[in-house]
Amino acid sequence: MKQLMLGNAAVARGLYEAGCCVISSYPGTPSTEITEEAVKYPEIYCEWAPNEKVAMETAFGACLAGKRAFCAMKHVGLNVAADPLFTMSYTGVNAGLVIGVADDPGMHSSQNEQDSRHYARSAKVPMLEPSDSAEALAFAKLAYELSEEFDTPVLLKMCTRVAHSQSIVETSDRAEPEMRPYEKNIAKYVMMPGNAIRRHPFVEERTRKLQAWAETAVVNRIDAGTDQKIGIITSSTSYQYVKEVFGDTYPVLKLGMAWPLPKEKILDLARSVEKLVVVEELDPIIEDHCKALGLAVSGKEVLPLEGEFSQNLIAEKLGGTVHTGRSIADPIPPRPPVMCAGCPHRGLFYTLSKNKVTVLGDIGCYTLGAVAPLSAMDMTLCMGASISALHGFNKARGAEAEGRTVAVIGDSTFMHSGMTGLANIAYNQSNSSVIILDNSITGMTGHQQNPTTGYNLKGVPAGKIDLEGLCKAMGFRRVRVVDPYDLKATDAVIKEELAAAEPSVIISRRPCALLKYVEHEAPLTADPVKCVGCRSCMKIGCPAISIKGGKAQVDDTLCVGCGVCEQLCPVQAFRSTKKEG
């Protein structure tokens, strides 16, 4: 059956059709929907793991047991899972193992633009790279065939445009292979140095075999052109842009296998054209490969190393027709991202900003605490780094910093990689105050469950981590819980814990305002007679509040009645719209 399908949904369908049985992932845009779509198939066991490393190791365990398995993550998540990836390259697999990784050129929701193809080359595992939904489905199935034929994990590389765009796919029935027998094999699976050194030659020989396979693989094809002046080598969404700009004018080598790359196929194209051009987003992986073959090739001297490509960019740089479209006479005002109306983090960040606290932040929607007018964050690096960095910051600056520096980290991020940093504070004893922002969900990636929520991926009641008990068990005597909607209490607790002469944890607990099951208070309204236009309410940057005619005005379609603005108003101009009785 043919249907329009999102790229991530097409991957999930391919996993289903290929007979995948176990999926363990950590949510990360733009990869999240793969697992959310896969869980709709009852034949596949799906879960959210605490982090990407655990997810990959869980998937490896399932493939070792004899069932086809999968894990998904975004590009920065692969950094977390790199440790098992590099060693799994040596062990190989039993049943097929596919690892989905989604890159984010343009950094739509990421802290960097890293190119995951480096991991395929460094770990010496094959990588497939679809350019549309149909290939996403087909390549997911092909990845299992390659995994089992060549005894290797296989990387399936998506990117934002392929993951989040739709195209036509044709579905088929599920074909689940029989469970492979598990056989104890110490030499293959126990990677102590004596065994690992004997597995390395296997990895190199496997790469040579995979490169030979890439020479004739249908996923690497040459589209004929009418003009041999230029030959283009490309992959992924760049292929779509090239075809839209040039059509069938120039011959195009479309590489569906991102690593290992073919040699003879590239040399054949080079011999048939006057000039060779490589079009690839981010790093010059293909271009460098061509240069290593002794070819004169152009690419990154005209195409950028950063950002997403587009049809117009390709046309502008390579001589195609640039389409200007319609221009807008009036400039569009900037719309920077803000925390939602009623966001529980707003009151906490306001309090930290008011007290001029140095805030070492983490990855999550609360990173928006760095945005004006709150401007309440000094650093964001990677998942879990806030706590570890706080410890180092305080060790370096001592008492000068300890009384006015905190780390903030979300509940999901804390479970992902914050616990080890907290253990370091407890073990090596810096006088540090850590604030866990417990909004009872994984907010930034679309409300996925995590080990602190008490529910699993399907919404079924599951094991629930007690944050207070966990922190106390790790050695913290001072563990406080505050409601960030209560500014006075939040202010008092922060001051007390910063003044304390020992490490402490503050849990700022209030569910995300966007959760469907959260009951809100009636919206507030601002009395134009009482309002004096002092703009105190604007200090929190709530999108439900604006100033019109010099007076505060509340958008009752956004306001959730959290009352934070009410606590800031010196003239009590805000009141609830709730009707008495």
N, C-alpha and C positions, 0 to 999 in steps of 0.2 A: 504494500500500500504506500502511495506517495503522499507526503504531507510536509508542510512547513515546520521546521523545527529549529529551536535555538541550538547553537553550537554545543553548549554544555549538555543540553538534553540529548543531543545526538550522540555524544560520548557515552552517556548513561545507557542509551538504547543499544549502542554497540557492545557495552559491557554485558548487558542482559543477553543479547543474541549470542555472544561468545561463550556464555555459560559461566560467567563470573559468579562466585558464591559468597565472597566475603569482601566488604569494603570498609576500610577505616580511614578517616580523613580528619583534617582540622580545617574549619571554615576560613577562607581567605579570598577576597575578591581579587581576580575574576574567576576563581575556580569553584566557588561554593555550590553553585546549582548542580554540578555534576552529581554530588552525593545526595542533594535534596531531591533530584529527579530519580536517582537510582533506588532510593528507599521506597518509591512507589511500586517497585516490583517485589512481590512477596518472596520470590525465589532467592533474592539476594539479602544476606544479612548486612545491615549498614549501621555504622556508629560514628559519633564524634569522639575522637580521642583527645586527651588533654593537650597534646601538641603534635607537630608533624613527625618528630622522631619516633614517638610512641606509635603513631599511625603506620609509619613505614615498617616498623618492627613487627607490628601486629599482622600487617599484610604478608610480611615475609613468613611469619609463623604459619599462617593459613596455607601459603603455597608450599611450604615445607611439609605440611600435613597431607598435601595431595589435591587441594582445591585451588582453582584459579582465583586470584585475589587482585585487589586494586587499592591504591590510596591516592588522594588528591590533595593539592596544596597550591598556594601561590608561589611566585618565584623566591621571595624572601623566606618562605617556609622551607624551601629546599636547602637553604643554609642550615636550618635547624636539623634537617634529616640527612645532612651530608655524611655524617659518621657511618650510619648503617649502609648508605648507598655505596660508598667506596668499597666496603668489605663484601657486600652482596655481589658486587662485580666479580669478586674472586670465588665466592662460594657457588655462584650460579643458583639455579632454582630447582624445584621438583615439578610442581604444576606451574603454569604461567603466572608471571607477576608483572603487572603494568603500573607505572607511576605517572600520574597526571600532574603536570606542572603548568601553571598559567602565568605568563609574563605580562607586564603592564607598561608597555611603551607609552610615554606621555604622563606616566605617574598619576593616573586618574584617582587611584586610591592606595598609593604606595609611597614608601619613603625613599625608594631608589628605582633605577631603570635597569637593573642588572639583566644580562643576557644568559638564560639558562643553558644555552648550547655549550657554554664553557664546561658545565658539569658533565655533559655527555662525553666530551672529549677528554676531560681530566679523569673521570671515573671509568672511561673506556667501556661505556654501555651504549647500545644503539638508541637513537632518538628519531621518532616520526613526528612530522609537523604538518597537520592538515591546514588547508586554506579555506574551507567552507564546511558547512554542516554535514554534507554528504561524505566528505573525506573524514570528518571527525568520527562518524559512525564506522566507516570502513576501516580506518586506521586503528581504531580501538580493537576491532576484531583481528586485524593483521598483527597487531602487537603481541597478542597471545600466541599466534602461530610462530612468530620470530622468537619469542621468549622460550618456548618449548623446543623449537628446532635447534637453537643456538645456545641453550642453557644459560640464559641471561635475563636479568630484569630489563625492561624496556621503558624508556621515557617517552611519554606522549605529550608534546609541547603545544599548548594552546596559547593564545594571547587575547587581550581584551576584545578586539574586534571580531575574532572568530568565535570566542566564547559567548559573546552577547549580541550576535547578529543571527538572523534566520535565513535559511535557504532550504531548498527542496531536498528531502531524503526519501529513500525507499526502504521500508522496513521489511524484515523477514522474521521467521520463527526462531525461538531460542534453541540452541543446540548445546546442551550441557554434556561435556565429556565425563566419562566415569572417573571417580576419584582415583588418583594415582596412588599406588602403594607407597607407604613410608618405609624406607630402609635405612638403618643406621649406617652412617658413612663418615667416620671421624676425619679421614683425610680430606673430605670435601667440605664438611660443614664446621669443623672445629678449627677456627683460624688462629691457632697458636703459631708462632713464627716458623717452626719447622714444617708445618703443613702449608701455611700461606705462601712461603717461598716457592713451593712446588706448584701452586695454583697460578702464579703469575705468568708462566709460559702459556698456560691454557688461555688466559685472557688475551695475550698478544696474538695467538693463533686464531682465536675467535674473531678478533678485530679484522684480521686479514680475510677470513671467510665472509664476514659481513660486508666488507668492502667489495669483494667479488660479487656478492649477492646484489649490492647496490648498482653494479654496472648494468644489469639486465632487469632490475625490478621495475614493475609498471608504475610504481609511485614516483620514479624519476623518469620523466618523459620530455621529449623535445617536440614542441609545437612548431610546425613548419611556418616559414614566413616568405613573403614575396621579395623582400629586399635584404640582400646579404651584407649590406654595409655594416650592420650592427648585429651582434648576437647577445642576448640578454640571459643571464643566469639569475634565478630568483626563487623565492619560496614564500609560504604562508600568505598573509594578506598582501604583501608586496606583489605577488603574482597577480592578484586581482586588479591592483592598481595599474600594473604594466599592461595587462590585457585591455583594460578600459581605455587607457590612453592611446595605445598603439595597435590594438586589435591584432590582425594577422600580418602586420607590416613586416615585423622582424621575427626571426626564429627565437624561440624562448625555451631554455632548459628549465623546467619546473621541477625543483627538488622536493620530494615528499619525505625523504630521509635526510634529516639534518646532520646526522653523524652515524657511522662514518660516511664520508663523501666519496663519490666515484672519481676515478681518474680518467679512464679512457673515454667515458661519455662526455666529460668536459673537454678533453683534447679533440674529440671528434667535432664538437661544436666550434671550437676555436679554429680548426683547420678550414671550416666552411664559411667563415665570416671575416670581414676586414678588421673589425674592432670588437673587443669583448667588454661587456659592461655587467657588473654585478649590482643588483638592487636588493638590499637586505636591511632591515631595521636594526638599529643599535650597532653591535660590534661587527668588524669585518671578518667573520669566521669563514665564509665562502671565499671572499676575496683573498684572504691570506693563503687559503688552500690552493687557489689558482696560481698565486705568485710562487708558491712552493713547487708547483709543477713547471715553473719556468715561463709562465705566460705573462704577456703584457696585458694588464687588465685595469680598467678604471672603475671607480665606484665612490669610495669615501672622499676622494679629492673634490667631488661635486655634491655628494649626498651627505646629509648630516649624521653624526654619531649619536645624536640625542633626539628624543621625541618620536611621535608617530609619523609615518609617512601618509601621504594622501595622493589622490589622482593629480591634483594641481601641482603638488611638489614635484612629482615625477615628470610631469609635462614641462614645468619650468626649468628643471635641471637637465633634462635629456632631450629637449627640443620638441615637445609635443604641443598640442593646443591647450592653452590655459583658459578655463571657463570662469569668467568673472561673476556671473549671476547678477542679481539685483543688489544695488547698494542701498544702505539705510542712511538717510541724510543725517538724522540725529544720532549722536553717540549713545550707546546703551550704557546706562549706569552700571558700575560693577556690583555684583551680588556675591560677596564673600560668604563662605559657609558659616553657619552659626549653630549653636546648640538649640535644640527644639524648645518651644515654649513648654515650661514645666519640667525641663530636664533637671534631674536631681543634682547634677554636678554643678549647676550654676551657683547655688547658694554657697557651696563649699569653696569654689574658686573665687567668688566675691570676697569671702572671709579671708582667704589666703592673700589675695591682692591687697585688701584693706590693711592687713597686718605686715605688708611688705616682706612676705616670706619668700625665700628662694625655693622654687619648685622644680624638682627633677621629674620629668614626665615620662609617659610610656605610650604604647600603641593602642589606640581605641578612639571612639568618638569624643572622649574627654580631652583628646589632644587639642580640640577646639578651644580649650581654656587658654590657649596661647594667643587667641585672636582678640583684637580690641572689641569692646572697651575693657574686658577683663585683663587681658595681657598678663595672665597669671602663671605662665610656664616658662622655664629657662632652658630646658633641654628635652629633646625626645630623640632616642637613638634606635632602639629595637626592642622586641618583646622581652620584658623582664629587666631591661637595663636600668630602669629608674632606681630600683632597690640597690643593686650592686654599685651603681654610680654614687648613690647617696653615701654608702659606706666608705667608698674611696674619697669622696669629697670631704667628709667629716674627718677621716683619718689624716688628710692633708692639711686641713685648716683648723682642726681641733675645736676648742670651745667657741672660737669666733663664729663658726658655722653651725654648731650643734643646736643652738638655741633659736635659729631662724631659717633652718633648711629642712624640707620634707621631700619624700618621694610619694608620688601618687600613681596608683596602678589599678586597673579594673579587675573585677572578680575573675573573669575568664582569662585575662592575661596573667593574673597571679597564679592560676592553676597551670597555665601553659609553661611559664618559666620564671615566675617570681619567687617560688618557694625556696629555691636554692640560694637566691640572693638574701632572702630573709634568714635562712640558716647561717649564712656567712656573718650577718650582723650579730646573731645570737652567739655564734661560736667565737668570733674574733672581737666582739664587744666594742662596737662604736656606739656612741650615744645618739642613736638615730631614731627619727619618728617616721613611720611608714603609714600612709593612708590608703586603705583598700576601698575603692569606689565600687560598692556592691549594689549594682542596679538589677540584679537577679536575672541576667541574660547576657548573651554575647551580642552587644548592640550594633556595633559598626558594620558587621557583615550581614545583618538582616534578622536578628533575633533567633539565633541558634542556642540550643541548650548547652550547658556545660556542667562539670562535676559539682558545682555549688547550687544548682537550681532544683535538683531532685527529680528531674525528668530526662529521659533519653531522647534520641533523635526522632523517634516516633511520637513523642509526647507522653510516653508511658512512665509511671512512677519508677524511679531508679535510685541508686545509691546517691546520697547527698552529703557532701563534705561540710562539716561544721567549722566555719572559718575561725570563730572564737576559740573553739577547742583545739584546732590545729595550731594556731599561733601560740597558745599557752603550752601545748605539748612541745613546741620548738624552743621554749625557754623564755617566753615573754611574760612577765608578771603584769605588765600594764597593757591591757587590751580594753579599749573603750569603743562603744557603739553610739553613733549620733545620727539624728535625722537631719539631713542638710537643708530641709525646708525650714528648720528652726535655727535662724541665724544667731540668736543670742546663745543658745546652748552650744552650737558648733564653734562659735568664737571662744567660748569659755574652755571647751575641751582642747582645742588646738593650743591655746596659750598655756594650759596646764601641762600638756604633754611635751611641749617644747621646753618648758622650764624644768621638767623632771630630769633627774641625774642618772637615768638609765634608759635603755632602749624601750620603745613603745610602739604599739599598733593602734591606729584609729580606724574603725570600720564605718564608713559613711554609707548608711543603708537606706535606700528608697528605690522602689522598682522604676524601671524606665517608663517614662510618661506615655510612650507609644504602645506599650503592651496592651493587647485587646482586653485582657481581663482586669486591668487596673481601673478602679472606679475613681473618677475625678470629682472634685468639688465644682460647684457652679462657677461660671466665669465671674471675674471681677469687672467693675466699671469704675471709671474715674469721674468724680464730681467736678464739673468745670467751674463751679462756684468756689469750692474749697481749694482746687489746684492753683498754686501760685507760680507754676512754670519753672520750678527750681531745677528740674531735670535729674533729681536724685534717683528716680526710678530708671533712668536711662543708663545708669552705671552698670547694670547687670546684663545689658545687651539682649533682652528678651524680644523675640520677633513679634510678640503679641502687643507690644507697647510702642506707640509712636507719639510724636509731638505735632499737633495740628493747631494752628492759630495760637501758638504759645502755650497750649494746654495738653496735658497727657490724655491719650485716648487708647482704649483697649479694644483689640479685635476679639470679639467674643467667639469667633469661629476657631481661634487658636488657643485662647486662654483656658487653662485647666484648673484655675483657682488655687494654685500652689501657695499664694500668699507672700512670696518673697518680696515682691514690689511693695506690698502693703506694709511690710516691716521697715522699709527704707523711707517711706514718705513721712516727712516731718509734720505735715498738716492733716494726716489721716484722710486724704482725698479718695483713697480706694475703698470700695465696699463690695460685698458680695451681691450678686443678682438673684441669689436664692430667695424664693418667696417664703414668707413666714407661714407656718401652718401647713 
